[in-house]
């Protein structure tokens, strides 16, 4: 099929990082090569307790005050897409990483790397989009930096952000903290962001436009934490999708995870697009989804709170944590069989965040 050939051309089978002499796009894809790169270089070199937690942000205790601190860089192509742009994405992505630590996001920095020749009008539009996103999320952009590179030395615009948030001293949320029996809840349909970016970039037209799920999750998270002190882990499944994040959590906690295919919410248009293009939605990026790991006793009230929130109305229980098959994610398929869901290998969708 012509579309499939266009997307899959150039894909290579990944090898261990030690077998590569140069960085590949796959090293930034959020899957197994990203995981190897982080663990075999950055974690080893920068070794310290805050970093080694490998959360969405560092959790820091400063004279009894618990803070979350995170940073991210946004290199998306195209920079304007259905449901958002690189500006709103940079704010919401940073806010969401802080929220995954259980923090109330407060302040953000913004660094701009701009290619010579970039239209001032588009920079104005993106700046206003960031301001609107910050207002929506209840944060302030308080500092930043600007660099301009020669034409051809960049790709329009890259944005780097950092964020600081405040954590309730009694909260302890970490990928290592999930327990056997924990129920796994997601707040809605998966794979919308990645497919929205792909369709815009490649000019694909589907029966109806697929919109990115890009949104701030901190309000939803705070409502969840207000009704349950038994949330052990939260993660937003961005690069590498739901499958890769679940694998990271299974490996961090040394526990098994079982999910059910029929319970994973997927928009019909997204499902059709994935089938046409040959993608597995479990590996496609999201920018407005959160995976909640909570005790069984609190699962129903957390689910109800999520369903009552605009960003959680399609929330669903999709699986549980088990004490067998540690480090593995398995899925009960629609026909009743079990299969292993591995971490993303290679680069499925380049430049999606």
N, C-alpha and C positions, 0 to 999 in steps of 0.2 A: 504494500500500500504506500502511495506517495507520501502521505503525511507521516507515517511511521518511519519511513526511510529518512525523511528530513530531520526528525527529532533524534533518531538513534544513531545517525552517522557520527563517527568519531568517538563513540563510547568504547572504553577499553576495560578489560577485566582487571580489577585492582590486585596489587601484590602488596606484601608487607612493606611498611615505610622504609625499612632498612634496604629494600631492593631498589629504591628510587634515588636518583642523584639530583633530581630537581623537583620543585613543587608543581603539582598538577591542580587543575580546577577541582578535582575530586577531593583534594585535601581541605577544601572549604565547603564541602557539600553537606556537612552535618552527619555523615555516616561513619563507616568503619575507618576510613583513612583519616578523617578529622579526629576521631577518637585516638588513633595511634599517634598522630602528630602532636596533639595536646599532651598525651601521657608520656611519650617517649622523648619529647624535647622540652616543652614549656613547664610541665609539672616537675620534671627532674631538675631543670635548671633553677626555677624560682621556688623550689620546695619550701612551703610554710603551711601551718595549720589552716589558715583561712582559705588559701588557694586549693589545698588538697581536698577540701570538702566537695569541690567541683559542682557547686550549686549555680543557679542563674546569676548570683551575685555573691560577693563576700559578706559574711556576717561578722561584724566587729563590735566588741564591747569596749567602750571608752568611758572609764570612770563610772561604770554601772549603767550607762546608756547604750542600748543595743541599736546599731545602725546597719543598714544594708547598703552596699556600694557596688555599682555595676557599670560596665562600659560596653559599647557596641559600635560597629561601623556599618554603614548602609551604602551599598554599591549597586542598587537594583537597576535593572534594565527591562522595560522602559521606566523612566522616572515618574511618569504619570500613567495611572492604570485604573481600571474600573473599581471604584470604591476607595481610592486614595491616591497618594503620591509619596515620593521619597521623604517629604517633610513630615507629614502626619505619621508615616510608618516609623520614622526615627524616634518620634516622641512616644508613640504607643508601645513600640518595642522595648524602649527603656523602662517605661512605667510598668509594663507587664513583667519584666525581669525582676524588678523590685518587689512587685506584688507576689511573685512566686516564692520569695523569701519570707512572706508574711508581713512585709513592711508597708507602711503608708508612705507612698512616694511624696517627696517634698520639692526637690530642686534638681534641675537638669542643666548640663552644659552642652554646647553645640559647637563643633568644629567643622568648618566648610573647606573642602578642597575643590576649587573651581577651575575648570579648564578654560583657557583663554578663548574668547569668542562666545562664551555661554550667554544667552540673552538675559539682559537685566530684568525684563518683564517676567520671565519665568522664575528668576531668583526671587523677585518680589512676591509672586504667587505662592511659591514654596514657603517663604518666610511667613506669610500670612496663614498658610495652612498649618504650620508648626504652632503659631500662636493660638489658633482655634483649637488644635488638638490639646495643647497644654491647658487651655481653659476648660476643655471638656474633662480632662483627667484631674484637674485641681492641683496642677504643679506650676512652677515658674521656671523659665529659662533664664538663668542668672549670670552666666558667663560663657565665653566662647573664644573662637579663634578663626581666622580666615587666611587661607593660602591660595594663590593663583599659580597654576602650572602652565607651561607652554602648550600651545595647541598640538594635539597628538600625544601628549604625555599623560593625559588623563582620559576620562570618559564622561564628559559633561559635568557631573557633580557627584562627589562623595561626601557623606556626612558622618562624622563621628560624634557620639554622645556619651556622657557619663551621667549617672543619677545617684542621688542619696535619698534614703527613706528611713523612717523610724519604725522600730519593731517593738511590740509589747514585750516587756521583759519576761513574761511567762510563756511566750510562744517559742516553740522549737520545731521548725519545719525544715526538713532536709531530705535529699534523695536516699540517704542511709537510714532514715527513721521509719520507713514503712514496715509493717508487721504482718505475719501470717494471718489471714482472715480479712485484712483490709479490703474494703470495697473500692473499686475504681470507677469514677464518674467523669464523663466529659460533658462540656456545656453545649455542644451542638454539632452540626454537620462539619465533617472534616474535608480537607483538600481544596477548599474554595480559593484560598490565596494563590497557591501555586498554579492552579488551572487558569485563574483570571490573568495572571502575569503571562503565562504561556500563550493564551489565546490572543492577548493584546500584542505581544512581541512578534508572533508569527502570523498574525492577521487571520486567525481561524474564526469562523463564524458558526455559532451553534444556534439552536432553535430560539433560545433566549440568552441574553447576556449573563455571563457568570461574573459575580461581583466578589471582590476580596472581602474576607471577614475581618480586616484590619480594624481594631477597636481597642479602647482601654479596658482592662480587666480588673483594675484595682477596686472599683466600686463593688463589683460582684464578689471579689475575694473578701473584702471587709465584711460584707453581709454574711458570707459563709462562716467566717471566723467568729462572728458575733453570736452564732447559734451553736457552734461546736468548738470545743477545746481539744478535740480528738482527731483533728486533721494532721496527719503525719508527714505527708509529702504533697507538693504541688509542682507541676512543671507545665510550661507552655510548649507544645510540640511544633516548633518552627522548622528550621532546616532538618531534613531527614524524616520529618513527619512523626506521626504517633508511634510507628514501629521502632524507630531509632531511639526515641526518648524512653519508651518502655524498656528497651534493652539496656540503656544506661542505668535506669533505676534498678533493674533486676541484678545487674552486675555490682552496682554500688552497695546494695543491701544484702547480696548473696542469697537472694530468695527467688522463687519462681513466680511467674505471672501467667495467668490464663485469661484470655479474652474470648468473647463470643461474637462471631462474624455478624450474626443477625441482629445484634444489639448496637452495632456501631452506626451512628446516624450519618448518612451520606445523601446529599441533595441529588435528586434524580438527574438533573442536568450535568452535575459533576460526575456522577457515576457513568453516565453515557459517554461523556468526554474521555474519561479514563479508559473505558472499554475501547473506544475508537482509536485512541493514541497508544494503547498498550501499557498504561501505567497502573500501578497498584496504589489506590488512594491512601493506604496506610503509610506510604513513603513520601507523600506530597506535602509540601509546606503549608502551615497555617500561621495566621497572625492575630487570631482572636479566639483561640481555644485554650482551655486549661484542663489538665488531668488532675483530679482530686483523689487522694488516697486517704480514706477515713474509716474508722471502726464501723463494724456492721450495725451497732446500736444507734449510731448517729447518721447512718447513710440516708435514711428516708427523709429526715428533716433537712439535711443538707441538699438533697435532691429537690425538695419542695421549694426551698429558698432560691435555688438556681432557676427553677422553672418560672418563678414569679419575677425574675429579673429580665430586662430586655435582651441581655447578652447570654441568657441561659434558658430561654423558653423551650428549647429542644434538647435539654439535658437528658442524659441516659446513663444508667449503670451498664458498663460494658465488660466488667470482669472482676477478678479478685487476685489477691496475693496468696501464694501457697508456699509451703515449706519443702516441697519436693522439687526436683529438677532445678536446683539453685543456679541463678544466672541465665536461665532460659525463659523466653517468652513463647507461649504456645497459644494457638487459636483453635477453638471449636468451630469448624466450618459449618456452612448452611446445610451440608448433607450429613453432619454428625461425626465426621472424622476429626482427628487432631493433627495439626501441622505446626512446625516450628516457624516462628516469625523472627527472622534474623534482622540485624542492623543493616541499614542501607549500605550497599556496596557501590562505589563509583559515584558519579555525578548525574543525578536524574534530571534536575531542572536548574541550569546555570543562572546565576544572578537573580535570585528570587527575593532577596532581602538585603 
